[in-house]
Amino acid sequence: MLKNSKGICMKKLSLICLSLVLIMTVSVMTAQAKERKGFDMKKIEVFQNGSIPSVKGPAEWFTGAVRVDSVVPNGHESNISLGLVTFEPGSRTAWHTHSKGQLVLIMSGVGLVQQEGGEIIEVHPGDAVWFPANVKHWHGASKDVAMTHYSIINLNDNNQPDWLEHVSDKEYNAK
């Protein structure tokens, strides 16, 4: 460990200096932002659970009983679609793609996911699944156990799902 003539650890001193520089930089940037004309100190937003009504998953996009609970209102400035989706046993999405990809976080139950040409993969609470941009895929509950997941997509550049054909019973039961 390098020490100067007074015995101060140089590594710690460097970290302290770096921290002070970062704090000063943020302070200056914040002060400059406040001086700009029209600066608006925005407040955080809380989207109360249950403030957006649940909707039944449309039959054009899903097989079986599916409920979608939007967490962030449509058209919000975040450009994020965040929904809690609950699939009853045997329920699933149709094949679909996303131009910017999709992240799915499994919250409860037992789920199944598959990309076109790949194996069906069983997923469990705590698992996160990333479907890359423009990869044809589906996701849903197992045959005997419901599954709930958060679906997260970036809506920039009109990243709406491209819904395709339904997953057949033969495809679904291939596992």
PEDA-V783534 format. One record per residue. N is the residue number from 1. RES is the residue in one small letter. SS is DSSP state (h for helix, s for strand, l for the rest). OMEGA is omega in whole degrees, -180 to 180 (999 if undefined). D_CENTER is the distance of its C-alpha to the mean C-alpha in whole Angstrom. Layout:
<<N;RES;SS;OMEGA;D_CENTER> <N;RES;SS;OMEGA;D_CENTER>>
This chain:
<<1;m;l;179;43> <2;l;l;178;45> <3;k;s;177;46> <4;n;l;-175;48> <5;s;l;180;52> <6;k;l;177;51> <7;g;l;179;49> <8;i;l;179;45> <9;c;s;-176;43> <10;m;h;180;42> <11;k;h;179;38> <12;k;h;180;37> <13;l;h;179;39> <14;s;h;179;37> <15;l;h;177;34> <16;i;h;179;35> <17;c;h;179;36> <18;l;h;179;33> <19;s;h;179;31> <20;l;h;179;34> <21;v;h;179;34> <22;l;h;179;30> <23;i;h;180;31> <24;m;h;-180;33> <25;t;h;179;31> <26;v;h;179;28> <27;s;h;180;31> <28;v;h;-180;33> <29;m;h;179;30> <30;t;h;179;29> <31;a;h;179;33> <32;q;h;-179;33> <33;a;h;-179;30> <34;k;h;-180;32> <35;e;h;-179;35> <36;r;l;179;33> <37;k;l;176;34> <38;g;l;180;32> <39;f;l;-177;30> <40;d;l;176;28> <41;m;l;-177;26> <42;k;l;178;23> <43;k;l;176;22> <44;i;l;177;19> <45;e;l;175;18> <46;v;l;176;17> <47;f;l;-176;16> <48;q;l;177;18> <49;n;l;179;17> <50;g;l;-179;19> <51;s;l;176;20> <52;i;l;-177;18> <53;p;l;174;20> <54;s;l;176;19> <55;v;s;175;19> <56;k;s;177;21> <57;g;l;-177;19> <58;p;l;-179;21> <59;a;l;178;23> <60;e;l;-175;23> <61;w;l;-173;19> <62;f;s;169;20> <63;t;s;179;22> <64;g;l;-177;23> <65;a;l;-179;22> <66;v;s;177;19> <67;r;s;179;18> <68;v;s;176;15> <69;d;s;177;14> <70;s;s;-180;12> <71;v;l;178;11> <72;v;l;-178;12> <73;p;l;175;15> <74;n;l;178;15> <75;g;l;179;16> <76;h;l;-176;15> <77;e;l;-179;16> <78;s;l;-176;12> <79;n;l;177;12> <80;i;s;170;8> <81;s;s;179;8> <82;l;s;-179;6> <83;g;s;174;9> <84;l;s;-174;10> <85;v;s;-180;12> <86;t;s;-179;15> <87;f;s;172;17> <88;e;l;179;21> <89;p;l;180;23> <90;g;l;-179;23> <91;s;l;-177;21> <92;r;s;174;18> <93;t;s;166;17> <94;a;l;171;19> <95;w;l;178;19> <96;h;s;176;17> <97;t;s;174;15> <98;h;l;-177;13> <99;s;l;178;14> <100;k;l;-179;12> <101;g;l;-179;10> <102;q;s;174;7> <103;l;s;179;5> <104;v;s;178;6> <105;l;s;-177;7> <106;i;s;-176;11> <107;m;s;-179;12> <108;s;s;176;16> <109;g;s;179;18> <110;v;s;-178;19> <111;g;s;176;17> <112;l;s;176;18> <113;v;s;178;16> <114;q;s;168;18> <115;q;s;-177;18> <116;e;l;178;21> <117;g;l;-178;24> <118;g;l;178;22> <119;e;l;171;23> <120;i;l;-177;21> <121;i;s;177;19> <122;e;s;-179;19> <123;v;s;-174;16> <124;h;s;179;16> <125;p;l;-178;15> <126;g;l;178;13> <127;d;l;174;12> <128;a;s;-179;9> <129;v;s;175;10> <130;w;s;174;9> <131;f;s;-177;11> <132;p;l;180;13> <133;a;l;174;14> <134;n;l;176;16> <135;v;l;-180;16> <136;k;l;-175;18> <137;h;s;171;16> <138;w;s;176;16> <139;h;s;-179;15> <140;g;s;-178;16> <141;a;s;173;18> <142;s;l;-178;21> <143;k;l;-171;25> <144;d;l;-175;26> <145;v;l;176;23> <146;a;l;178;20> <147;m;s;175;16> <148;t;s;176;14> <149;h;s;168;10> <150;y;s;174;7> <151;s;s;-178;5> <152;i;s;175;3> <153;i;s;176;6> <154;n;s;-176;8> <155;l;l;178;11> <156;n;l;180;14> <157;d;l;175;17> <158;n;l;-179;16> <159;n;l;176;13> <160;q;l;178;14> <161;p;l;172;14> <162;d;s;-175;18> <163;w;s;-177;19> <164;l;l;-177;21> <165;e;l;177;24> <166;h;l;173;23> <167;v;l;-177;23> <168;s;l;176;27> <169;d;h;179;28> <170;k;h;178;29> <171;e;h;-178;26> <172;y;h;-177;24> <173;n;l;-176;27> <174;a;l;-178;28> <175;k;l;999;26>>
